[in-house]
Amino acid sequence: MKLFNRMPSEVRAAVVPGDRVLTYAEGPDGYVIAADKALYLGGERLPWFRVDRGVWDEEGLTVGTTDGRSHRALLPEPGRIPEAVRERVIASIVVNQYVPLDARGGVRLVARKADTDQLIWEFVFDSGLDPQDPGLRALAEQALEETRRSFGV
């Protein structure tokens, strides 16, 4: 309870009901908040299953999302944010399986646990492969079904 009392009112106000704050850090553009279900960055709530990666440098954090967007936060003193981002992104991944499709390459099948405990599947095709190619898409769908059966999900 002491942590909650010390937490700035801006942090409490930024987090939606149902999300529990794990850690936070203040930067020049506001707070970055790692909660149990989402990362709050630049006034936006990014559910962990949508966060693809976090990259740190001496100035702060860059987060890539599964829809290809990038978010940046300057954090001169990040505190425990780096560890929280890493842990929560890894915890959201249930299956991460690479499957060769044909001579041109393959696809990485990634299942992430959403807030509702539902699995969200993502196809990450090798560079140079067209994800809109119907033949490759059919092979990827077949690989997904085989992967789901083998993992029991």
C-alpha positions as CSV (number, residue, x, y, z in Angstrom):
1,M,0.0,0.0,0.0
2,K,2.9,2.4,0.6
3,L,3.9,2.2,-3.1
4,F,0.4,3.2,-4.1
5,N,0.5,6.2,-1.7
6,R,3.8,7.4,-3.1
7,M,2.7,7.0,-6.7
8,P,2.2,10.3,-8.4
9,S,-1.4,11.1,-9.2
10,E,-0.6,11.5,-12.9
11,V,0.5,7.8,-12.9
12,R,-2.7,6.6,-11.2
13,A,-4.9,8.7,-13.5
14,A,-3.2,7.4,-16.6
15,V,-3.9,3.7,-15.9
16,V,-7.2,2.2,-16.8
17,P,-9.2,0.3,-14.2
18,G,-8.1,-3.3,-14.1
19,D,-4.5,-2.6,-14.9
20,R,-2.0,-2.8,-12.0
21,V,1.1,-0.6,-12.1
22,L,4.3,-2.6,-11.8
23,T,6.8,0.3,-12.2
24,Y,7.1,3.7,-13.8
25,A,9.7,6.3,-14.8
26,E,9.4,10.0,-15.6
27,G,10.9,11.4,-18.7
28,P,10.8,14.9,-20.3
29,D,7.6,14.0,-22.2
30,G,5.8,12.5,-19.2
31,Y,5.6,9.1,-17.5
32,V,6.3,5.7,-19.0
33,I,4.3,3.1,-17.0
34,A,4.6,-0.6,-17.1
35,A,1.4,-2.2,-15.9
36,D,0.5,-5.9,-15.7
37,K,-1.6,-5.8,-18.9
38,A,-0.1,-2.9,-20.9
39,L,2.7,-0.4,-21.4
40,Y,1.6,3.3,-21.2
41,L,3.8,5.3,-23.4
42,G,3.3,8.8,-24.8
43,G,-0.3,8.9,-23.6
44,E,-1.1,5.6,-25.4
45,R,-2.0,2.2,-23.9
46,L,-0.1,-0.6,-25.6
47,P,-1.3,-4.1,-24.5
48,W,1.7,-6.4,-24.1
49,F,0.5,-8.8,-26.7
50,R,0.8,-5.9,-29.2
51,V,4.4,-5.0,-28.2
52,D,6.9,-6.8,-30.5
53,R,10.1,-5.5,-29.0
54,G,11.7,-2.8,-26.9
55,V,15.1,-1.4,-27.7
56,W,17.1,0.7,-25.2
57,D,19.8,3.2,-25.8
58,E,21.4,5.9,-23.7
59,E,18.5,8.3,-24.3
60,G,15.5,6.0,-23.8
61,L,13.2,3.4,-25.1
62,T,11.9,2.6,-28.6
63,V,9.0,0.1,-28.7
64,G,7.9,-1.7,-31.9
65,T,4.4,-3.0,-32.1
66,T,3.0,-6.0,-34.0
67,D,1.2,-3.6,-36.5
68,G,4.6,-2.1,-37.5
69,R,4.4,1.1,-35.6
70,S,7.2,2.5,-33.5
71,H,7.0,4.5,-30.3
72,R,9.8,6.5,-28.6
73,A,10.2,7.8,-25.1
74,L,13.1,9.7,-23.7
75,L,14.0,8.2,-20.3
76,P,17.3,9.5,-18.8
77,E,16.6,7.5,-15.6
78,P,14.6,4.4,-16.7
79,G,14.5,2.7,-13.3
80,R,13.0,-0.8,-13.6
81,I,11.2,-0.1,-16.9
82,P,13.7,-2.0,-19.1
83,E,13.3,-5.2,-17.0
84,A,9.5,-4.9,-16.8
85,V,9.2,-4.4,-20.6
86,R,11.4,-7.4,-21.3
87,E,9.6,-9.6,-18.8
88,R,6.1,-8.7,-19.9
89,V,6.8,-9.1,-23.7
90,I,8.4,-12.5,-23.1
91,A,5.5,-13.5,-20.8
92,S,3.0,-12.7,-23.5
93,I,4.5,-15.2,-26.0
94,V,3.0,-18.6,-25.7
95,V,4.4,-20.2,-29.0
96,N,7.2,-19.0,-31.2
97,Q,7.8,-21.5,-34.0
98,Y,9.7,-21.1,-37.3
99,V,8.4,-23.2,-40.2
100,P,10.1,-23.5,-43.6
101,L,7.4,-23.1,-46.3
102,D,9.3,-23.6,-49.6
103,A,12.7,-23.0,-51.2
104,R,12.2,-19.2,-50.9
105,G,11.9,-19.2,-47.1
106,G,9.5,-19.7,-44.2
107,V,7.3,-18.1,-41.6
108,R,7.6,-17.6,-37.9
109,L,4.3,-18.4,-36.1
110,V,3.8,-16.5,-32.9
111,A,1.0,-16.9,-30.5
112,R,0.6,-14.2,-27.9
113,K,-1.7,-14.2,-24.9
114,A,-4.2,-11.3,-25.0
115,D,-5.6,-9.6,-22.0
116,T,-8.6,-12.0,-22.2
117,D,-6.3,-15.0,-22.2
118,Q,-7.3,-15.6,-25.8
119,L,-4.4,-16.5,-28.1
120,I,-3.6,-14.0,-30.9
121,W,-1.6,-15.7,-33.8
122,E,0.7,-13.7,-36.0
123,F,2.6,-14.7,-39.2
124,V,6.1,-13.2,-39.6
125,F,7.2,-14.1,-43.1
126,D,10.9,-14.1,-44.0
127,S,12.2,-11.0,-45.7
128,G,11.5,-11.0,-49.4
129,L,8.3,-13.2,-49.1
130,D,5.0,-11.6,-50.0
131,P,2.5,-12.2,-47.1
132,Q,-0.3,-11.5,-49.6
133,D,0.8,-14.3,-52.0
134,P,-2.2,-16.8,-51.8
135,G,0.1,-19.8,-52.2
136,L,2.4,-18.8,-49.4
137,R,-0.6,-17.8,-47.3
138,A,-2.2,-21.3,-47.7
139,L,1.1,-22.9,-46.8
140,A,1.4,-20.7,-43.7
141,E,-2.2,-21.5,-42.7
142,Q,-1.5,-25.2,-43.0
143,A,1.7,-24.8,-40.9
144,L,-0.4,-22.9,-38.3
145,E,-2.9,-25.8,-38.0
146,E,0.0,-28.3,-37.6
147,T,1.7,-26.1,-35.0
148,R,-1.6,-25.7,-33.1
149,R,-2.1,-29.4,-33.0
150,S,1.5,-30.2,-31.9
151,F,1.3,-27.6,-29.1
152,G,-2.3,-28.4,-28.2
153,V,-3.5,-24.8,-28.5
